[in-house]
């Protein structure tokens, strides 16, 4: 199923694979703790996907459960790090 419009297909570089999520990915950079990077690399290796794909899937999972995820996260943060409040 090709979900890209004709103009999107023409503007996309021809060197990369077709987008899995209906839109081309953008190049970004993040600063992560060594432990977070270790986890991302481990999950990517175990799943046989790129580190970017791990982050993509996590972001989409969190986005689809955003209300419950951030409520739980805030509750845990409040208990673990009360000085942040």
For each residue, the residues with C-beta under 8 A, 3 or more apart:
1:
2: 18
3: 22
4: 8 9 12 18 19 22 23
5: 8 9
6: 9 10
7: 10 11
8: 4 5 11 12 23 24
9: 4 5 6 12
10: 6 7
11: 7 8
12: 4 8 9 16 19 24
13: 16
14:
15:
16: 12 13 24
17: 20
18: 2 4
19: 4 12 22 23 24 25
20: 17
21: 56 60
22: 3 4 19
23: 4 8 19
24: 8 12 16 19
25: 19 52 56
26:
27:
28:
29:
30:
31:
32: 36 37 40
33: 36 37
34: 37 38
35: 38 39
36: 32 33 39 40
37: 32 33 34 40 41
38: 34 35 41 42
39: 35 36 42 43
40: 32 36 37 43 44 51 54 55
41: 37 38 44 45 51
42: 38 39 45 46
43: 39 40 46 47 54
44: 40 41 47 48 49 50 51 53 54
45: 41 42 48
46: 42 43
47: 43 44 53 54
48: 44 45
49: 44 53 54
50: 44 53 54
51: 40 41 44 54 55
52: 25 55 56
53: 44 47 49 50 56 57
54: 40 43 44 47 49 50 51 57 58
55: 40 51 52 58 59
56: 21 25 52 53 59 60
57: 53 54 60 61
58: 54 55 61 62
59: 55 56 62 63
60: 21 56 57 63 64
61: 57 58 64 65
62: 58 59 65 66 69
63: 59 60 66
64: 60 61
65: 61 62 68 69
66: 62 63 69 70
67: 70 71
68: 65 71 72
69: 62 65 66 72 73
70: 66 67 73 74
71: 67 68 74 75
72: 68 69 75 76
73: 69 70 76 77
74: 70 71 77 78
75: 71 72 78 79
76: 72 73 79 80
77: 73 74 80 81 84
78: 74 75 81 82 85
79: 75 76 82
80: 76 77
81: 77 78 84
82: 78 79 85
83:
84: 77 81
85: 78 82
